[in-house]
Amino acid sequence: MLGKPDGKLQRLFSGYRGCGKSTELNKLQRGISGELIVLNFSVLKELDPVNINYVELFVITMEKLFEVVETYNISLNTQLLKSIVEWSCTAEID
């Protein structure tokens, strides 16, 4: 079923600037776009790369994921959503 993969697919692309990471990711995106939902955004366009921290990275990633959830009308696990909401209210986020 489109957008609801049965398994988990995780890949890390790393390397020096100009080695072809974005090129490979764009090819991969074109190859799987009919089977999976692809979330593609630039951290550099969303956050200040000089002062980035893991909390900001997590928050922007969650914002982008929630946009996808809304766009595709995806049901979320209520316990997972509750955990995210509770974490977002902690002192770590302030």
N, C-alpha and C positions, 0 to 999 in steps of 0.2 A: 504494500500500500504506500502510495506517495507520501513522503514526509514522516513516515512512522517506521523506521528501520527496526528489525527484530533484534539486532545485535548492536554493539558499540564499536564505533570506528574512531580511533584516535591516532593522529600522525603529528609528528613534530618536524618542521622544516627549519634547519638552522644552517648558518654559513656566513661567510663574509659578504660584504656589500658587493652586489653585481655578479654573484655566482649563479643566479638563475632561480632563486627561491620563488619569487613572485611569478615568474614564467611557468614554473612547474605547478604552482598552486592554481593559476588561471586555467591551465590544461586540465588539471584534476577537477576543478569546478565545472568546466564544460562537460566533462565526461560523466559526472554523477548528478548533474542538475535535474535530470528526469526521474531519478530514483530517490534522492535525498534532498532535504532543504539545506541550502548553503547559506551560512552567515558570513559575510565578508565585510570587514570594515578596517579602517586604518587607525591604529592607536595613535600614530603621530598627528593625525588630523583631529583627533578627539581630546588628546591630553598633551600636557607639556612634557616632552621627553626628558628634560633636564631634571624635573622635580617629580617624576612619576613614582608612585609606590603601589604596592600590591592591592591596597584597599581601593584606590582609584581604578586600577585595572579591573578588579572584580566588579565594581559598581558599574562601569561602562559596559562591560561584557554582559552583565545581567540586564541592563537597560536594553541592549541590542537584542538579547534573547527574548525578553518580554515583548518587544516589537514583533518578532517573528511569531511568537505564541499568539498574539492578537491577530496578526495578518492571516495566519493559517487556521485560526480557531482551534488551537491545540489544548487539550485538557491537561492540567498540571496535577501532579501528585500533591494532595493537600498538606501532607506532612513535610514534604520538601519545601513547599511555599511557606509554611509556617516557620521552618528553620531559617529561611532567608529573611523573612520579616523580623524575626527575633534578633538575628545577627545584625540587621541594619539598624536596630535600636540600641546597640551596645556602645560603650564608650570608645571602642576601637574605631568606629565610623565617625564619631564627632570630631 
